[in-house]
Amino acid sequence: MESLPQDTTMLFSFVNMKLRDQYNSLEDLCEDLNVNKEDLVKRLAAGGFEYNESLKKFW
């Protein structure tokens, strides 16, 4: 996860942009960026963000 933004708000923005523009799912993003999905979800949850699978974004 060191290749991702360290600031939670920047991470939130980065992940949602990638999900909107480049990836079909959070799983695809995590696989391509070599990131553990559970760790990413926990890190964003600690910042108050929750993943909505039907909308394919964190909010």
Residue pairs with C-beta under 8 A, 6 or more apart in sequence:
1 35
1 36
1 39
1 40
1 43
3 33
3 34
4 11
4 14
4 15
4 33
4 35
4 40
5 11
5 13
5 14
8 43
8 44
8 46
8 47
8 49
9 47
11 43
11 44
11 47
12 44
12 47
12 49
12 58
15 29
15 40
15 44
15 58
16 57
16 58
18 29
19 25
19 26
19 29
19 56
19 57
20 56
20 57
22 29
23 29
23 32
24 56
25 56
26 37
26 40
26 41
26 51
26 53
26 56
27 37
29 35
30 36
30 37
30 40
41 51
44 50
44 51
44 58
49 58
49 59
50 58
50 59
51 57
51 58
52 58
52 59
